[in-house]
Amino acid sequence: MSTDRFEETLYPGWRQVFAVDRWIHRETTAHQDLAIFESPVFGRVLALDGVIQITEGDEFMYQEMMVHVPIVGHGAARRVLIVGGGDGGCLREALKHPDIEPTLVEIDAGVVEFSKQWMPAIGKAALEDPRARIVIADGVDFMKTSAETFDVIIIDSTDPHGPGEVLFTQDFYTDCHARLSERGVLVTQNGVPFTQGEELTTSWRRLGAAGFADVGFYVVPVPSYVGGFMALGWASKDPANRALSAEEIDRRTAGLDLQTRYWTPGIQGACFALPRYIQDLMR
């Protein structure tokens, strides 16, 4: 690897190359290889096992949509579980809702400490917030053995290979369903459909077989996740959670100061409108 560039190796036939102003840190934990560098376009960038995970420049798009869409959709969420997300970004967004009691389950303590030390602007304050409960554990085991219930579950995972693969299985989605309250919502990271279409189709089938009343996807563009829209999986026990009128969305968000840079009340409903090529993958 050149000292002045980082080449992402996610896709066999396509490479994304980042200019590197400075290498910040690199280490190998018990679970994965972590690297962080400064990019002239994206600021600090975190890569795991050679794949871009988060950048300071565009992380707000992903984090805001992972968190605010299900919380606003539910309308009365209190207990929110985040699986993965050791960088603290999703936790940061959840804490913007004053009534939320968030739990973060992260398998790798090294990711949490690494993020607090080397990417503090993203989630250090959230990871140290007294409202946040941090559990270092395997998310699959936690979901299977916990007796707790949650109104919203957010799966902020890596792609379905390596440590993140188990978070895309039929058994895991079924366990998530069991941990959700009566009107609960599950959201998942589902990759870029243009280049990872099979992943979306597989998730569509598995979520649909897990007992949810409403299964679908919504989209957000994240520039560092190349290939167009990123898809986020949606599975809810109540179809009404996403069938909201503009008036109802405005009512639910009135008085909230979420300080978002991407999410808006208008996007809350519009993000579920899918391009045809993504609809065609839901089969």
C-alpha angles and dihedrals in degrees: 000000000000117000092232100046141045119210115201113218102195097116122049095216102033133055130198115201125198124198109233121215093180139353108234106182144336133188142153115233128191088272110032151349113270125198132174129187140162117252124195090227106033104028114221114009128197120206127184119199090345096309125111111245106169141353130196090230102060108011092107092071094058098038095048094050094045091054114027098045095061095037094050090040092056092046097197104046119152108155113055124181121200116193112199116352096121089163087074097231097121089041089054091054093046091053090059086075104078097210097049121112103199129199120191118200113192124172095205118057087189091067091055095048092040091053094047091051102039105024103029095150091069105052116337094113091048093048089054096042112120090225090062121087112205118199120185102208145112106282092216092054092045092052093047098046105031119103092201125109127213135196093216129023118193118193104203094179139155118248119295098275131081115005093350097056095087090058091069100055129115091240092053094050089049090052090049089054089054092052094052124096122239096284096025128155130212122197126186140188106249107176130233110317095206091064102017102041096141089059091058093047092050092049091048091056096043096046090047091054094048095079103260119149093216127031127175145116138253129198143228130175113235110181097209090053094071124210105064127276121022114221123224117196119234124197120167137175089217122048089204089072092081100025093083126149119229088248092055092048090051090049093051094049098041110122094014115124100199094160092214127174098196112014117079132167087255093054090051090076101025096057091072091063102100131201114246094250089060093045088053090059091059096087 
